[in-house]
C-alpha cells in the first residue's frame, strides 16, 4: 500500500499534502474503527453490572488529512431532540475527504430516555447523564456509561462540544456556555470555539470543580483535562424546529473551520450577550402553571413571571423575577411539583470577558 500511495502522491500532489498514506492509521472508538478518509459506525459498549448494560452509538469520521480530534456529544438528555437531530445531520453531512483530523460523534448518550420519552434522567437508574462524570466502572448504568465516555471519548479528544436544549418541559431560547479555566491558551481556544459557534447569548460558567474526580458535567470533565470545550443549547419542549437544528449544525461547521478542521472561513459572532450569573426560580409545591412571559423575554427584578393555581383554580403563588435579566428557559407545561424549575434567568454581564 505504501508503494501505491507513493505513486498517487507523485500523480496527485494534493494527496501528498493529505498525508493519507504516511503514518496515519485507523482511529477506533468503541467498536467504530475508521481508516483515514473513512467514516465508521459502532457502539460504546456499556456492560451489564448492578443494572442492565447499554450500547451507545458512536461514529468516527477519520479525515483524509491528519490533525486534532474533536468530540461532538449529544443526547445525555434523550428528549432534547433538536440537539440529537443536529448531530444526526452532522453524521450524514461530514465528508471525511474534507476533514482535517478526526471527529468523534456520539449522537444519543441516553437511549432509554429517548425511547421511553423520559426527560432529564436515565430511567434505568433515575440519574442525569450529565452529572455523574467521570463515572464509575462498577456503578449504575449512568455511572458506567459516563466512565466509558470519559475513557473512550474525552481522553481521546483534543476539543469537545456537548449539545443540549430545552427538555420536554422547558421552553428555551438558544445559548451557549463558556467555562474559563484560568489556563490562558486553553481559554483563548474555547472562547474562539464559542464565538465561532455563533449563538448570541453566552453564559460565562465560572467557579466550577477543578478536581478531575469530581467534575460531574461532561464539558468540565474535558476542560479540567486540558481540552477546550463548550456547551451549546437549542430547541425546546419536544420540538425539532429547523431554526434550532440549523443553529447547531451551522455552528458546529463554523467551529470546525475555526479549528482548521474544515476548509473555509469561520463566522465569529460579534458582540454577543454575555451572561455572568444564572438565577433559578423553583416551585414551592405542586400546582398548575400559567406563564406570563416567554423564552427570550427580558424582565426586570420583581416582574411577575406567571401564576400558579391549585387544582380548583385558586391562585396560590405569583412567582416574580428575583433579578433583572433574560428568560433563558421557562416551564413549558402546566404541571408543577415542589422543586421544579419554573424559570432560569440570565443576568447580563456589564462587560465582555
Ligand atoms: Zn440537557
Boltz pocket constraint, residues with backbone or C-beta under 6 A from the ligand:
constraints:
  - pocket:
      binder: B
      contacts: [[A, 76], [A, 77], [A, 80], [A, 163], [A, 164], [A, 165]]
      max_distance: 6.0
